[in-house]
Amino acid sequence: MENKNIDRRTFLSYLGTGAAALAAASAGLGTLEGKASARSNTADHLFGYETNKVSGYFEPIQPSKEDELILPKGFKYDVIAAFDDTINAAGDKFGQGSDYNAYFPINGSNEHGLLVNNHEYTNQFLHGEIKDGKMTEEQIKNELYYQGMSVIEVKKEDGTWKMDTSSRYARRINGFTKFELTGPAAGIPALNNATTVTGTFANCSGGVTLWNTVMSCEENFSTTATYANLPQTHYGWVVEIDPFDGNFLRKHTALGRFNHENTAMGIANDGRVVVYMGDDKKDACVYKFVSKNKFVPENGRRNSDLLSEGTLYVANLKSGKWVPVTYEAIAKLLSNEKYKAPAGVSGTRDDLLKKFTSQGDVVTYCHEAALMVGGTPTDRPEDVEISPFDNTIFISHTNNDNHGNIHGHITRIFEKDNDLAATEFDFEIFAAGGRQSGFSSPDNLAFDSNGNLWVVTDMSSSVHNTGVYKTFMNNSLHVIPTSGKDKGVAMQFASGPVECELTGPFFTPDERTLFLSIQHPGEETKDISKPTSMWPHRKGDKIPREAVVAISGFKL
């Protein structure tokens, strides 16, 4: 963008038809030809938006190696809550591994609400040394406590965002919290006949629902479950909580068990709920769940029951079809006495016949079932978002060095007839990481009200500023228009501290504030007395602290 000091009209023109579609919708003019309005029935990061506000003019920054969160001129950040901060009167502590964020206004306020934050994993700054690969009892307790989720109350006072530790809502949800199981795996032998389970951890990204709750995704759960000697099958699910009601705690087994990154919820043309999901590992698949019954707005939170019954699909990118991941499909395959499992699925036909005896087993061992029915192994499908402008689906395929996909790409899916429940689709590579684009390893995604895609990166800390990653320096946040002449062109908005990952971008409804997590600064530290990062540079601190920040300076 040559002219970086542009007015509102020029900026809207630059961003193209995405903003224009929104303007038409806001003015009550309906939708433009070929575009859906920004009031499409999605429950992504635009949940609740009713504006035509510009997310901000900024001068793109350059990559950085500094141990600081660097933003464009005119922007600032406030550290709201950091690892081990007290969050309420009971003395609960903010967890480690800060990740996904979701903001819920209190009394409609853009400056006072609840912020839900995920805690993905712990590290050496909590545990110190883990000897012989086994945790002590105290280390296990901390492992379970400091993962999960935090619900905190936040306010903007005198221009600064702060946490309200007197909040009656603030609480922790973690490895000691009990959850109700819903769906086909509840009570089956593979889950030790459990209908309730204890604990959530490895909470990576998430999503919001159309009924004002939060979905949190259990990703790399195996290590913690092993340390704590917990049943592996009780984890790897999608969790649902109500920020305003601490008694509402569910794990939805119909959505499948795998290394979940996030959820993106929308509504099919016939009114059913659709949830898109990625499985964050190499050679894993992209999924969607379509509910059996229809969304009824008047039912409020009772709509959560829709996630208990429906059809889980996996994407076959070669055929452009969504393939049902069902017991009927698996049973049909295994009825062939000459059946041989595809790559990625272990065991003989007899082994698989014993493993898959019901739909509950299918969702419990979802990755294998998906490959068996024809799901396409892809390159670490992380965040998935539904565009509120045209119902296309954006997927961050972060990378896969097994296939030479070093810098990753963003895939865009076009559902047949623009219907989220369609069983056929087409797709394109919307943007590819690499020197030519200025970013590598795309991860979490968020839309603003102009149709821009906000993209954070997930380069492994061990490769920062080395080899083919040198030009990107630290992990970063980029803005990519999804329409107009600069469609697909990335502009860098933020650079994170040393060895961190930027995660969980989420706007307030008026788009004046962007919440962002700073995860694992100083992750490559070998000697905790000599951290490689000291962010957020708090006076008296001897370690770095993961935190959620509020970024302001957006001009509307």
N, C-alpha and C positions, 0 to 999 in steps of 0.2 A: 504494500500500500504506500504509494509515493507521498501523497499529501496526508500527513498524520494529524493535522489540525483541521478536522472537518466538522461541519455543522450537522444538526440532527437530520435534516432532509437528505443531505448527501450520504450520510451514514446509512439511512434506510434504503437508499437507492443502491448503495454499494453491497448491502447484504442481500438484495434481490427479493424474489417473490415470497420468501418465508415471512419476512416482516410485513409485506404488503397483504398477504393472506390474513395475518393477524389483525392488521388495521381494519380490513374489511369486516372481519368477524366482530371486532370490538364496536364497530359503528353500526352493527346490525344489518350489514349488507350481504350476509351469507358468505359463501366461499368463492374463491377464484377458480377459474377453470383448471381442473386437474389437481387442486390442492384442497386438503382438509383444513379447517380452521384450527386455531390454537386451543379451541375448546373441545377438541376431540376427547373421547372418553378414555383417557389414559391415566394411570396412577403413578407416573414416573416423577422426575424432579420438578415437573411443572404442576404438580398436584395443587389445585386451588387458585392457580393464576387467573386473574381476570383483567389484566392490564395490557397496554401497548407501550410498555416502558422499555427504553433502550438499556441494555445491560452495562453499558459504559464505553466511553471512548478511552483508548489507551495507546501509548506508544510501545510497541513490542520491545521486550528486553532481549539481551543476549545471554547465551548459556554462561553459567558461573560455576566456579569451584569453591566459592566462599562458604563458610559455616554459618549461613544466615538464610532466612526466607526473604528472597529478593522479589520485589514487586515493581510495577511500572511507576513512573513519576505521578504523584498525586494520590497514591493508594497507601494504606497503612493496615497493620494487623494488630489485634489484641489477643493475647493468650488467655483463653477462657478457663481451661482446665488442663492440668498436666498430670502425668503419672504420679500416683500416690497422694494427690491433693485430696483433702477432705471435701465430700460433696453434700453432706447433710448433718443434722444434729446428732444422728446416731453414730457418727464417726466413720461411715463407709468411705472407702478410698476409690478414687478414679483409677481405672484399670490401666494395663499396659497394652502396647500394640494398637494404639488408637487408629480406627479405620473408618467405616461408613458413618455418615451423619444424616439425620433427618430432623427438621425443625417443625414444631407444631405450635402455632400461635395460641396464646391465652387471651381470650376475649377478642380475637381477631387482630391482635397486635403484631406488627412487624418488628417490634423492639422488646417484646416480652413473651417468652414461650418456653416450651420444653424442648431440649435437644437430646436426641437419642444417639449414643455413640457406641460403636462396636469395638471390642478388644480382641484382636486376632491371636496374638501369641506373646509369650514372655521371653526374656533374654537374660544375659549375664548380669545386667545391672540390677536385676531382682534376685537372681539365684546365686550369683557367684559361680563357683566351680561345681560341676556335676561329676562326681567321681565314679569311674567304672561304668558309666552309662546308666546309673541308677540314682534316682532322687531320694533324698531323706524324707521322712514324714513331714517335716516342716516345709521342705521344698515342694512336695506334692500339694500341701495345703495352699501354698502361695500360687502354685500353678493353676489350681482350680479357682481360686478367689480372684486373681487379677485378670483372667480372661472373661469372656462373656459380653456383657453390655452395661452401660451406665445410662440412667435417665437423670438429667440435671436440668435445673431451672436457670434460664439465662435472661439477662436484662441489659439494655443499653441505657446508660446513665451518664449525662454530661459528655456525650460523644464516645464513651468507652463501653465495650461489652464486658460484662462480668458475670460470674456465677453467683447465684443466690443460695447459700448453704443453709438457709432457714426453710427451704422449700419443703412442703408436705408431700411432694411428688418424687423428689430425688431419691434414688435407690440404685442398688446393684442387682443385676441378674447374672448368675455365673454358674460355676460348676457344682454348686450346692442347691440350686433352685429346682423345684419339681415342676414337671410339665405333663400335660395330658397329651396322649398320642391320639391322632385322628387318622382315618383312612384305612386302607387294606392291610397294613402291616401291624396295626394295633392288636396285641394279644396272640400273635403267631409264634410258633416255636423258635423261629430264627431270632426273635427278640426276647427269648426266654419267657414267652407268654405275657410280656409286660403290656399293660395299658397305660401306665404312667412311667416316666423315667426321670432320673435325677441328673440335672446339669446340662449346661450348654457351654461350649468353648470352641476355639478356632473360628470365632465369628468374624467373617471377612466383610463382604459388602452386604447389601440388603435391598430393600425397596419399601415403598409405602403402598397401602391398599386403598381401594375406592371407598372404604368405610373407616378411614382415619386410624388405622393401626400400622404397626411396623413389622416387616418381614426381615428376619436376620438369618444369614446363611452360614452354616457350619462347613468349613472348608477342610483344612488339613488337620483333621481331628485325631488321626491314628496315634501320633506320638504321645499326646496327653492321655488318651485312653489307655495306652500301654503303660505309661509311668504310673498311672493311678489304678491300674488293674480293673478297669471298667469294661463292660461289654462293648465291643466295637460297633455292633449293630444299633446301639442306642444313639449313635451320633452320625453326622453326615446328612442331617435333615434340614428342612426350612422351618425356622421358629417364627411364631407370631406372638407379639405382645401388644398390649394397649398402654401407651405412655401414661395415660391418666388413671389407669386401673391396674394395680399390682397383682390382682387375682386372676387376670386373664393371661394364661400361659399355655401355648399349644405347640406341638410339632406335627407338621402335616406330611404324613407318609405317602399320600397319593402323588406328591410332587417328586418323589424319587429320592434315593440316597446315593450321593456321590460327593465330589469335592466342589460344593456349591460356591459360586462367586456372588451372584446377586439374583434378584428377581425384578421383572418388569411386567406390570399388570395393565391390561387393557380390556376392552369389551368388544366381542364379536358383533357382526352385523345383526345377529339374531338375539343379542342380549346376554349371551353367556360370557363368563369371565375367562380370560386367557392370561396365562403366566409364562413368560419366557425366562429361560435359565441357561447358564453356561457351566461347564465342568472344568475347573481350572487345573488341568494337568495336560501333559503332552499326549497327543493322539486321543483326545477325548471329544465328546459330542456336544451338540447344541440341542436343547429340549424346549418343548412347550407343553403346557397342561391346559386342556379345555374342559371347563366344568360341565357336568351333566345338566344342571339347572341354571336358570337365568338370574342375573343380578337384579335385585329389587331395592332401589335407593332407600325406600321407606323402612326397610328392615334393619338399616344401620349395621351394627356389628354382628348381627345374626347371619349376615352374608358370609361370615367366615366359614360357615358350614359348607359353602359351595366348594371349598378346597378339599373336602373329604371324599368327593365322588366325581369322577370324570375320566377323561382319556389322556394319558401321557403319550406324547409323540417325540420322536427323534428325527433330526434332519438328515436326509440323504441328499447331499449336495450334487451328486452326479445325476440323479434323476429329477431333482427339484421337487421332491415329495417329502411330506411329513409322514413317517411310518409309525403306526401304533406300537407302543411297547406294552404288550399285553400277554397275559398267560396263554390266551388262545393262540397267539402267534408263535410263542415259544413251544407250546405243546405240539403244534403242527409241524414245526421244524424237527423236533425230537422224535416224532413218530416215524421218521425215516431211519431205518436201522443202519444206514450207511452215513449218517450225519457226522460231519467233522467240524469242530468249532473253528471259527475264524481267528486270525491273529488278534491277540489281546485277550482271548478267552482261554482259560486253562481247564483241563479235565476232559475225560472221555464222555461219550454220550451217556453212559450209565451214571457217571458223576453228576452230569447236568440234570438228568432225570430226577435224581435225589435232591438236587439243590433247588429246582424250580417245581414246586407242587401247587402254587397258588399265585394270585396277583400280588399278595403280600410279599412272597419271595422275589417276584419280579422287580418290585420297587426297591426292595432291600438290597438286591444285587443288580442295581440298575445299569451300571456301566457295562457289565458283561451282557446283560439282556439287550441293551441298545445295540451293541456291536453284532449280536446274533441276528437281530431282525433287519440289519442293513444300515445302521447309523454310520455316518461318515466320520472317521477319526480326523480331528482338526488340530490346529496349532494353539493350544491353551486358550480356549474360549473363556474369557473373563467377563467383563461387564457387558450386559445387554440392555439396550434402551429402545423404547418405542418413540418414534418421532411424533409429537403431538400435531404436526402440520400435515402429514400425509400417510401416517400409519405404516411407514417403512420401519424396518428393524435394524438397528446398528449393533454390531458385535465387535468387541475388541478381541482380536486374535493376537495375543501378546507376543509370542514367538515360539519357535520350535527348532532348536539347533540340530535335532536329529534329521530334519529335512532341509537344512540350510536356510530356514526362515529366521534369520538372526534378529531382524528389527521389527517383525510383526506387521500387522495390517488391520484395517477396520473394514469389515464386511457389511454390506447393506442388503437386506432381504426385502423383496417386493412380493407380498402375498397376493395370490390370485384374487381378482375382483376387489382388491383392497380390503379383504376380510381377514381379520386376525384368526378366525377359525378355519381358514382354508387348508386343504391338504396338499396343495401344490403352490410352488413359489419359484421366483427367479432371484438372482442375486448379482451383485457387482462388488469389486474391490473399491470401496469409496476412497480410501487413502492408504498409502503404504509407508511404513516407517523407513528411515534411511537418511543418508546425507542430503538427498534431494528435498526432503520434507522438513528436516530440522528436528525430528523427534524419533525416538526408538522405543519399542515395547509399550504400546498403548494399553491402558488398564481401565480405570473407572471413567464413566462418561456422564455428562449432564447436559441438558438443553437449557438455553435461555429463551426469552420470549421473541427473539428475532430468528430463531431457528439455528443459532450457532451451536456447535457441539464443543463442549469443554472437555478436554482430554488430559488426564494425568498419565505419567509414564512409570513403568515398573522395570527399569533396568536393574539387574542384580547388583547389590552393593559391591560385590567382589570384582566387578568389571568396570566400575566407574573410572572414567578418565584413563582407560587403557585400550590399546589396540583399536579395533573398529568402533569403539564407543567414545573415543577421545573428543570428538567434535561436540558431543551432546553434554559433556561434563556431568553435573549433578542431575538427579531426576527433576522433572519439571511439569508445568501445567500449560497447556496450549488451547487456543481458541480457533476452531475451524468452521467457517461458513458452510452450510449445507446446500446453498443455492447461490445464484448470481455468478458474476464473472470470476470471482475468486473461490468458487466452490472447491473444497478440498485443500485449500492453502492454509497451513498452520502458522499461527502467530503466537509467540511465546509470551505468556502472561506472568509466570512465576518460575523461580528456581529455588529448590529446596536446600536445606543445610547438608553438611557432609554425610554421605552414606545413608541418607533417609529416603523414604518413599512418600510422595504426596498422595493422599487418599481421600475418598468420601466428599467430593465437591457437592454442595447443596445450597441453593439460594433461599433467602426469605421470599415470601410472595411478592413483595414490592421490588425485589432484586437490588436493594440497596446494600445488602450484606451477603457475602459468600462465606459459608463455613467450610473449613478445610482441615484435614488431619495431617500432622507431621509424624510419620511412623518411623521407628527405629533409627533415629540419628546416631551416628557412631557405631553402627551395627558390626563393623569389622574389628572393633576393639579387641585386642588380645589380653592386655593388662588393664584391668578396670581402674587401676590407679593412674593410668595415662590414657584417658578416652580420646578417640580420634575426633569427636565432636563434643561441644559443651552447650549446644543449643538447648533451651532458649536463653542461655547465659544469665541464669538467675544468680543473684549475689549470694555467695556462700555455698552454692551447689558444687558437688564434686563429680557428678555424673550428668549426662544428657537426659532429657525427659521428653518422652512422646507427649503430644498435646493436640488439642483442637483449638484452632484460631478462628477469629471472625475478621474477614477482610472487608474494609469499607473504602469509599472514595468513588463509588459509581455515580455518574451524573445521569439524572433521569430527565 
